[in-house]
């Protein structure tokens, strides 16, 4: 198939007209040039892609790229690329949205974040017919673009907050139209666990954590607080808010038993670390970006556990369940965090069933990681009066779950529809030459790279097969496993992509020779790379490579006796504008190779390599890198890629924001460098 030249570049001619926003398969367009620029400074391009996360397994590196339009993320739209040894990425899967500008003429919202949050709360209160506002926490409103059911692009705020009614928590996710304030969509995003897993209770038997025991000890800080580098455990003491880090008299913690469990906070601290260890050892990845926060002894007789987007919370159960801070529930809830920070599967419909299933699968993986086996029953020891909570082999054994796509219906509880992907996982993990670890790696890689927020079961199965192919595993077993639950894999991608055109490492013929102490003037277009070389360089004294003056923005990369790339260099200068410099002292080099990377169109820029054989370099003059950078203002809306200075430091915006001080909130801003 002949690929269309994707109009995202703004540099290639439009070869077909777009009447409104349209989804296009990444294999039908050419976006390689958009994926390879490492940063975007100066003028914000109309379309761009930013690296969302990485997966590094078996000597390969994959990247998920978030699509953006004028710096604003497009919800649920990302592509996956494979990075080669030169740092060049080639797209291999995903879809992109074209024609957004046909639906949204201006990216300026007519309401701000605070108004969007207030509208979302008001609509939720109206739905619940509440007489008084409930307390809320963890409020956020992110500006983004979403495709509605008619494939029309909308500028929206994605509003999220946590609230509690009685002892039952809720996390409404609301799409608020950023133009007129209408509520476009809403669902509850809190990830509940309806059952508990085995852990130290009267049914499973007593565990003992300590040296020379089966499990080993758990880690605390020097003050005997349950606060280690990766896990912190709070005692909620039967409350819904607050709590404090549990502290005890070392070396033995016996506080506190509850509802037939011997010490749930010990379970939380120990198994939280083991979940972290599993993800790190098997996937070379953290389960979530932040420290695992475990809140134990939540509420009174609360028979549930949940992930609220920031932390894991565990109740003490009741007459039907033991306390929920047990190994499989912990793995389950932490893995909801992994899902949210990777594919962000919506917690409803088919995507919600996949979300729940992945957390069950992670619990099975933790059992295999710790015990070397799993009996394919979820919550076997946590339920007081029943055999188990869920079953992998025959999901319907719990009386509610389904194990075949033909049994799915709109509105089914996500815990019950999870049986489809659970059963497929069982068939895959028990296939010849497969095991639980290998099957989990495939599911987790699909979650990190290929699943999207609104993936269907079909798309989810395709993603698992694509992950297996990328990891170099045979894919027939994946197809067979999903065929057992009524899903026929349609897209697997069993071979690696052939780049179009094939990228080649730079060759010496690309370079222009420079003369020591003689300045030349250079110019170029956005996205263009220029190469230069200084032969017979001084091996004593100093060599200073610098650019100065002119218009635009460039970065400079220097390598000794080899050609540099943006990932392989001996010195890099990446200031805002064209004033770049790299200094070498008494360096035994024969050639200095220079790579100029254009971050925008540039012209009238001076390039010079100066040096002599004296031992003293020129006295460096202090430079104010922020001389032409505007000061951050709380009254201005900043979009992705804009550069500001604040408190003597330079920052670039990672997303659109208003009133968010870059010096205080690193989540929405990225630090670049000091001004001097």
C-alpha positions in Angstrom: 0.0 0.0 0.0 1.3 3.5 -0.9 1.5 5.6 2.2 0.0 9.1 2.3 2.2 11.9 3.3 0.7 12.8 6.7 -0.3 16.5 6.9 0.9 16.6 10.5 4.3 17.7 9.3 3.1 21.0 7.9 6.1 20.6 5.5 4.6 18.1 3.1 1.8 18.8 0.6 -1.7 17.7 1.4 -2.6 14.9 -0.9 -6.2 14.4 0.1 -8.8 16.7 1.7 -10.0 16.2 5.3 -13.5 17.4 6.1 -13.5 16.7 9.8 -11.5 14.7 12.3 -10.6 11.3 11.0 -8.8 8.2 12.5 -6.0 6.8 10.2 -4.0 3.7 10.8 -0.3 4.5 11.4 0.7 2.1 8.6 -1.2 4.3 6.1 0.6 7.5 6.9 4.2 8.7 7.2 4.9 10.2 10.6 8.5 9.1 11.1 9.8 12.7 11.0 7.3 13.7 13.7 8.4 10.9 16.0 12.1 11.5 15.9 12.6 15.1 17.0 13.4 14.8 20.7 11.9 18.2 21.7 9.8 20.9 20.3 10.8 24.5 21.1 10.0 27.8 19.5 6.7 27.8 17.6 4.4 25.0 18.7 3.8 22.6 15.7 0.2 22.0 14.7 0.6 18.2 15.3 3.2 16.6 17.4 4.0 13.4 19.4 5.5 13.2 22.9 7.1 10.2 24.4 4.7 8.8 27.0 6.5 5.7 28.3 9.1 3.2 27.3 9.4 -0.6 27.4 12.8 -2.2 27.4 12.9 -6.0 27.2 15.1 -8.6 25.6 17.5 -5.9 24.3 14.8 -3.9 22.5 13.2 -0.6 23.3 9.7 0.4 22.4 8.2 3.9 22.9 4.5 4.9 23.2 4.0 8.4 21.8 1.0 10.6 22.9 -0.5 12.5 20.0 -1.0 16.2 20.5 -2.7 19.0 18.6 -1.2 22.5 19.1 0.4 21.1 22.3 -2.8 19.7 23.8 -3.0 15.9 24.2 -5.5 13.9 22.1 -7.3 11.5 24.6 -6.8 7.9 23.8 -4.6 8.4 20.7 -1.1 7.1 20.8 1.3 5.2 18.5 4.0 2.7 19.3 7.5 2.8 17.8 10.5 0.6 17.9 13.8 2.4 18.5 17.0 1.3 16.7 20.6 1.4 17.9 21.0 4.9 16.4 18.1 6.3 18.5 15.8 6.5 15.4 12.2 5.3 15.9 9.9 3.8 13.4 6.1 3.5 14.1 4.7 0.0 14.2 1.2 0.3 15.6 -1.6 2.7 16.5 -3.9 5.2 15.0 -3.6 9.0 14.5 -6.3 11.7 14.2 -6.3 14.1 11.3 -8.4 17.1 10.6 -8.9 18.2 14.2 -8.8 21.8 13.1 -11.9 21.2 11.0 -13.8 20.6 14.3 -12.1 22.9 16.7 -11.2 26.3 15.3 -9.5 27.6 18.4 -7.7 25.9 21.3 -8.6 28.6 23.7 -11.0 27.3 26.4 -13.9 29.5 27.4 -13.9 28.2 31.0 -11.0 27.6 33.3 -10.0 24.6 35.4 -11.8 25.7 38.6 -15.0 26.3 36.7 -14.8 22.9 35.1 -14.3 21.2 38.4 -17.3 23.1 39.9 -19.5 22.1 36.9 -18.5 18.5 37.3 -19.2 18.5 41.0 -22.6 20.2 40.5 -23.6 17.6 37.9 -22.6 14.8 40.1 -24.5 16.2 43.1 -27.6 16.6 40.9 -27.3 12.9 39.9 -27.0 11.8 43.5 -29.7 14.2 44.6 -27.4 15.2 47.5 -28.7 17.8 49.9 -25.2 19.1 50.7 -21.9 19.0 49.0 -19.6 16.1 49.9 -16.0 16.5 50.8 -13.6 16.0 47.9 -9.9 15.4 47.5 -7.3 15.0 44.8 -9.0 17.4 42.4 -7.6 17.8 38.9 -8.8 19.2 35.5 -6.6 18.5 32.4 -7.3 20.2 29.1 -7.4 17.7 26.2 -9.1 16.8 22.9 -11.5 13.9 22.8 -13.3 12.2 19.9 -17.0 11.8 20.7 -19.3 9.0 19.5 -19.7 10.7 16.1 -15.9 11.0 15.7 -16.1 14.8 16.2 -13.2 16.4 18.0 -14.1 18.3 21.2 -11.9 20.5 23.4 -12.7 19.3 27.0 -11.5 19.2 30.5 -11.0 15.7 32.0 -12.1 16.4 35.6 -11.3 13.9 38.4 -11.7 14.0 42.2 -12.2 11.6 45.1 -15.2 11.8 47.4 -16.8 9.6 50.1 -20.5 9.1 50.8 -20.8 7.4 54.1 -17.8 5.0 53.9 -18.1 4.3 50.2 -15.5 6.2 48.1 -16.2 7.4 44.6 -14.0 8.9 41.9 -16.1 10.5 39.2 -14.3 11.1 35.9 -16.1 13.8 33.9 -15.5 15.3 30.4 -16.6 18.9 30.6 -16.8 20.8 27.3 -14.2 23.5 27.5 -16.2 25.8 25.3 -19.7 25.8 26.8 -19.4 23.8 30.1 -21.7 21.0 29.0 -21.2 17.6 30.6 -20.2 15.3 27.7 -19.4 12.1 29.5 -19.1 10.7 33.0 -18.2 7.4 34.8 -16.8 6.3 38.1 -13.1 5.7 37.8 -12.4 4.2 41.2 -11.0 0.8 40.7 -12.6 -1.5 43.3 -11.7 -5.0 44.3 -14.7 -7.1 45.3 -12.8 -9.9 46.9 -9.7 -10.4 49.0 -6.7 -12.6 48.6 -4.8 -15.0 50.8 -2.7 -13.5 53.5 -2.2 -13.8 57.2 -5.7 -14.8 58.4 -7.5 -17.7 60.0 -8.3 -19.3 56.8 -5.0 -19.1 55.0 -2.9 -19.7 58.1 -0.4 -17.4 59.9 2.5 -16.0 57.9 5.6 -14.8 59.7 7.8 -12.2 58.2 11.4 -12.2 59.4 14.9 -13.3 58.7 15.4 -17.1 58.0 11.7 -17.5 57.3 9.9 -18.4 54.0 9.0 -14.8 53.2 11.9 -12.8 54.8 11.5 -9.5 56.5 9.9 -6.2 55.4 11.7 -2.9 55.2 11.1 0.1 57.5 13.0 3.4 58.1 15.4 4.2 60.9 12.5 5.4 63.1 10.7 2.0 62.8 8.1 3.6 60.6 6.6 1.6 57.7 8.2 3.9 55.2 10.7 2.4 52.8 12.1 3.8 49.5 9.3 2.1 47.6 6.4 1.5 50.0 4.7 3.5 52.8 1.9 2.1 54.9 -0.7 4.2 56.8 -2.9 3.2 59.6 -6.3 4.7 58.9 -7.6 3.6 62.3 -11.2 3.0 60.9 -11.4 6.5 59.4 -12.0 7.5 55.8 -9.6 10.5 55.8 -6.2 11.3 57.2 -4.4 8.4 58.7 -0.7 8.3 59.8 2.4 6.3 58.9 2.4 3.3 61.2 5.3 3.3 63.7 6.2 0.5 66.2 8.9 -0.6 68.5 11.5 -2.5 66.5 12.2 -5.2 65.7 8.8 -6.9 66.0 5.4 -5.4 64.9 2.4 -7.1 66.3 0.0 -4.2 65.7 -2.8 -4.8 65.0 -5.0 -7.8 64.4 -8.4 -7.3 62.9 -11.3 -9.5 61.9 -9.3 -12.8 61.9 -6.2 -11.3 60.3 -3.0 -11.2 62.4 -1.3 -8.0 61.2 -2.7 -6.5 57.9 -0.2 -3.6 58.0 2.7 -6.1 57.9 1.1 -7.8 54.9 0.7 -4.4 53.1 4.3 -3.3 53.7 5.8 -6.7 52.7 3.7 -7.6 49.7 3.7 -4.0 48.4 7.5 -4.3 48.2 7.2 -7.7 46.5 4.9 -6.3 43.9 7.4 -3.6 43.2 10.2 -6.2 43.0 8.2 -8.3 40.5 7.6 -5.4 38.1 11.2 -4.3 38.4 12.8 -7.7 37.8 10.4 -9.0 35.1 9.6 -5.8 33.3 12.5 -3.5 34.1 9.8 -1.0 35.2 8.2 0.5 38.3 4.5 -0.6 38.8 3.6 3.1 39.3 5.7 6.3 39.1 5.3 7.3 42.7 5.9 5.4 45.9 3.3 2.8 46.8 1.0 4.3 49.4 -0.9 1.6 51.3 -3.8 2.7 53.5 -4.9 -0.1 55.9 -7.8 -0.4 58.4 -10.1 1.9 56.3 -13.6 2.5 57.6 -15.7 0.3 59.8 -16.5 -3.2 58.5 -15.6 -2.0 55.0 -15.4 -5.1 52.8 -13.5 -3.7 49.9 -10.3 -2.3 48.5 -9.6 0.3 45.9 -7.2 2.4 43.9 -8.2 6.1 43.7 -5.6 7.3 41.2 -3.0 8.1 43.9 -3.0 5.3 46.5 -4.2 1.9 47.5 -6.8 1.5 50.3 -7.9 -1.7 52.1 -10.8 -2.2 54.4 -11.0 -4.7 57.3 -13.8 -6.8 55.8 -16.8 -8.0 57.7 -18.9 -11.1 58.2 -18.1 -12.5 54.7 -14.5 -11.4 54.2 -11.3 -11.2 56.1 -9.3 -7.9 55.9 -8.3 -7.1 52.4 -4.6 -6.2 52.8 -3.5 -9.6 51.4 -1.0 -10.5 48.7 -3.3 -10.9 45.8 -5.5 -7.9 46.6 -2.3 -5.8 47.0 -1.0 -7.0 43.6 -4.5 -6.3 42.1 -4.8 -2.8 43.4 -1.2 -1.7 42.6 -1.7 -3.0 39.1 -4.7 -0.7 38.6 -2.1 2.0 39.1 0.1 0.4 36.4 -2.9 0.4 34.0 -3.9 4.0 34.7 -0.4 5.2 34.1 0.0 3.3 30.9 -3.0 2.4 28.8 -5.4 4.2 31.1 -8.2 1.7 30.3 -11.5 3.3 31.2 -13.2 1.6 34.1 -16.4 0.7 32.3 -17.5 -1.5 29.4 -15.1 -3.9 27.8 -12.1 -1.7 28.7 -13.2 -2.0 32.3 -13.3 -5.8 32.1 -9.7 -5.7 30.7 -8.7 -3.3 33.4 -10.0 -5.7 36.1 -8.6 -8.8 34.3 -5.1 -7.3 34.2 -5.1 -6.7 37.9 -6.2 -10.4 38.5 -3.5 -11.5 36.1 -0.9 -9.5 38.1 -2.1 -11.3 41.3 -1.5 -14.6 39.5 1.9 -13.4 38.4 2.8 -12.4 42.0 1.9 -15.9 43.2 4.2 -17.3 40.6 6.9 -14.8 41.4 6.8 -15.6 45.2 5.7 -19.2 45.3 6.5 -20.5 41.8 2.9 -21.6 41.2 -0.7 -20.5 41.2 -3.9 -22.5 41.6 -6.1 -20.4 39.3 -8.4 -19.2 42.1 -8.7 -15.6 43.1 -9.4 -14.9 46.8 -9.4 -18.5 47.8 -8.4 -17.7 51.4 -10.1 -14.3 51.8 -13.7 -15.3 51.5 -15.0 -16.6 54.8 -17.8 -18.8 53.6 -17.1 -19.6 49.9 -14.4 -21.3 47.9 -13.0 -18.3 46.1 -13.9 -15.0 44.7 -13.1 -15.6 41.0 -12.0 -18.6 38.9 -9.6 -18.4 35.9 -10.4 -21.9 34.4 -14.2 -21.7 34.6 -15.1 -18.1 35.4 -18.8 -18.9 35.7 -18.1 -21.0 38.8 -18.6 -17.9 40.9 -22.2 -17.6 39.7 -21.8 -14.3 37.9 -18.6 -14.1 35.8 -18.5 -14.9 32.1 -15.9 -16.8 30.1 -16.9 -16.2 26.5 -17.5 -13.1 24.3 -21.0 -14.5 23.4 -22.1 -14.0 27.0 -21.1 -10.3 27.1 -23.9 -7.7 27.4 -23.8 -3.9 27.8 -23.9 -3.0 31.5 -22.3 -6.1 32.9 -20.2 -5.5 35.9 -16.5 -5.1 35.0 -15.5 -7.7 37.6 -17.7 -10.3 35.9 -16.7 -9.5 32.3 -13.0 -9.8 33.4 -13.5 -13.6 33.2 -13.0 -13.5 29.4 -9.4 -12.2 29.6 -8.7 -14.2 32.7 -9.6 -17.4 31.0 -7.6 -16.4 27.9 -4.7 -15.8 30.2 -5.1 -19.3 31.7 -5.1 -20.9 28.3 -2.0 -18.9 27.2 0.0 -19.5 30.4 -0.6 -23.3 30.2 0.2 -23.5 26.5 3.3 -25.5 25.4 6.5 -23.6 26.1 4.6 -20.9 28.0 4.2 -20.1 31.7 2.6 -17.5 33.9 5.7 -15.2 33.7 5.8 -15.2 30.0 2.1 -14.7 29.6 2.2 -11.8 32.1 5.0 -10.1 30.2 2.8 -10.2 27.1 -0.2 -8.8 28.9 1.9 -6.1 30.7 3.6 -5.1 27.4 0.2 -4.8 25.7 -1.0 -2.6 28.6 2.1 -0.4 28.4 2.2 0.0 24.6 -0.8 -1.2 22.6 -4.0 -0.9 24.7 -5.9 2.4 24.5 -8.4 3.9 27.1 -11.4 2.7 25.1 -10.1 -0.6 23.7 -12.6 -3.3 23.0 -12.0 -7.0 23.8 -11.1 -7.5 20.1 -8.5 -4.6 20.2 -7.2 -5.9 23.5 -6.6 -9.4 22.1 -4.9 -7.8 19.1 -2.7 -5.8 21.4 -1.7 -9.0 23.4 -0.7 -10.7 20.1 1.2 -7.6 18.9 3.1 -7.6 22.2 4.0 -11.3 21.8 5.2 -10.7 18.3 7.4 -7.7 19.4 8.9 -9.7 22.2 9.8 -12.4 19.8 7.4 -15.0 21.1 5.4 -17.3 18.8 1.9 -15.9 18.4 -0.2 -19.0 17.5 -0.6 -19.8 21.2 -2.0 -16.3 21.7 -4.5 -16.7 18.9 -5.5 -20.1 20.2 -6.0 -18.8 23.8 -8.3 -16.0 22.7 -10.1 -18.3 20.3 -11.1 -20.3 23.4 -13.1 -17.3 24.6 -14.6 -16.5 21.2 -12.2 -13.8 20.1 -10.4 -14.1 16.7 -7.2 -12.1 16.6 -7.2 -9.9 13.6 -4.0 -7.8 13.9 -0.9 -9.4 15.2 2.1 -7.9 13.4 4.3 -10.9 13.5 7.3 -9.2 11.8 9.3 -6.1 12.6 8.6 -3.1 10.4 10.7 -2.3 7.3 11.5 1.4 7.6 10.3 3.6 4.8 12.8 4.8 3.9 15.4 2.8 5.8 17.3 5.1 8.1 21.1 4.9 7.8 23.7 6.1 10.2 25.4 9.3 9.2 28.3 9.0 6.8 31.4 11.2 6.5 30.3 12.6 3.2 27.5 14.4 5.0 30.0 16.7 6.7 31.3 20.2 5.8 34.9 20.9 6.7 35.6 23.7 9.1 38.8 25.8 9.6 40.1 26.5 13.1 39.4 30.1 14.3 37.3 30.9 11.2 33.6 31.6 11.6 31.0 30.6 9.0 27.3 31.6 8.8 24.7 28.8 8.7 20.9 28.6 8.2 18.4 25.8 8.0 14.8 24.8 8.2 12.9 23.3 11.2 13.7 19.6 11.5 16.9 19.8 9.4 20.2 18.5 10.7 23.6 19.9 9.6 27.0 18.3 10.0 30.5 19.7 10.2 34.0 18.4 11.0 37.3 20.0 12.1 40.2 17.9 11.0 43.7 18.0 12.5 42.4 19.5 15.7 44.7 20.7 18.5 45.5 17.9 21.0 46.7 20.3 23.6 45.4 23.6 24.8 41.8 24.3 24.3 39.1 23.8 21.6 35.8 25.7 21.9 32.8 25.0 19.6 30.2 27.8 19.7 27.3 29.2 17.8 25.9 32.7 18.2 23.5 35.3 16.9 20.8 35.2 14.3 17.3 34.0 14.5 15.6 30.7 15.5 16.7 27.9 17.8 19.3 25.2 17.4 21.0 22.6 19.6 24.6 21.4 19.2 26.1 17.9 19.7 29.8 17.2 19.6 31.6 13.9 19.3 35.3 13.1 19.2 36.6 11.0 16.2 33.1 9.8 15.4 29.9 11.3 14.2 27.5 12.3 17.0 23.8 11.7 17.3 21.3 13.1 19.7 21.8 10.0 21.9 25.6 9.5 21.4 27.9 12.5 22.0 30.7 13.8 24.1 29.3 17.3 24.7 25.8 18.8 24.1 24.6 22.3 24.3 20.8 22.7 24.2 20.0 26.3 25.3 17.0 28.2 24.2 18.0 30.2 21.1 21.3 30.0 19.2 23.9 30.7 21.8 25.5 27.3 22.3 29.1 26.3 23.5 31.2 23.2 24.2 34.7 23.6 25.6 37.4 20.9 25.5 40.8 21.2 27.4 43.9 19.3 26.5 41.8 16.6 24.8 43.8 14.2 22.5 41.5 14.3 19.5 42.2 14.3 15.8 38.7 15.3 14.6 35.8 17.2 16.2 32.5 16.2 14.6 29.6 18.7 15.0 25.8 18.0 14.6 23.5 21.0 14.4 19.9 20.1 15.2 17.3 22.8 14.2 14.5 23.2 16.6 12.9 25.9 14.4 13.8 27.7 11.2 17.0 29.5 11.8 19.3 32.0 9.9 22.3 34.2 10.2 23.8 32.1 12.9 27.6 32.1 13.4 29.4 28.8 13.9 33.1 28.7 14.9 35.6 26.3 16.3 38.3 28.3 18.1 41.4 27.1 19.8 45.2 27.2 20.2 47.9 25.3 21.7 48.2 27.4 24.9 47.3 25.8 28.2 44.9 28.6 29.3 41.4 28.7 27.8 39.7 32.0 27.2 38.1 33.5 30.3 34.4 32.4 30.1 31.9 35.2 30.4 28.8 34.6 32.4 25.8 34.4 30.2 22.2 35.1 31.0 20.4 32.3 29.3 17.1 33.9 30.2 17.8 37.3 28.8 15.1 36.9 26.1 12.9 34.4 28.0 9.6 35.8 29.3 8.9 35.7 33.1 6.2 33.3 34.1 2.8 35.0 34.8 -0.1 33.4 36.8 -2.5 35.3 34.5 -1.4 33.7 31.2 -2.3 30.3 29.8 0.8 28.4 28.7 0.7 25.6 26.2 3.0 22.6 25.6 6.5 23.6 24.5 6.4 27.2 25.7 9.5 28.4 27.6 9.4 30.7 30.7 11.7 31.7 33.5 10.8 31.7 37.2 13.0 32.4 40.2 16.2 32.3 38.2 15.5 29.1 36.4 14.2 28.1 32.9 11.2 25.8 32.4 9.2 24.3 29.5 5.5 23.5 29.6 4.6 19.8 29.5 0.8 20.6 29.1 -1.5 23.5 28.9 -1.9 25.3 32.3 -3.0 28.5 33.9 -1.7 29.7 37.3 0.5 26.7 37.9 3.9 28.0 39.1 6.7 26.0 37.3 9.0 26.4 40.3 6.5 24.6 42.6 4.7 22.1 40.3 7.2 19.9 38.3 4.3 17.7 37.0 3.1 20.4 34.5 6.5 21.9 33.8 10.0 20.5 33.0 13.1 22.2 34.4 15.6 23.1 31.7 18.5 24.9 33.3 19.5 27.9 35.5 19.4 31.3 33.9 23.1 31.8 34.8 
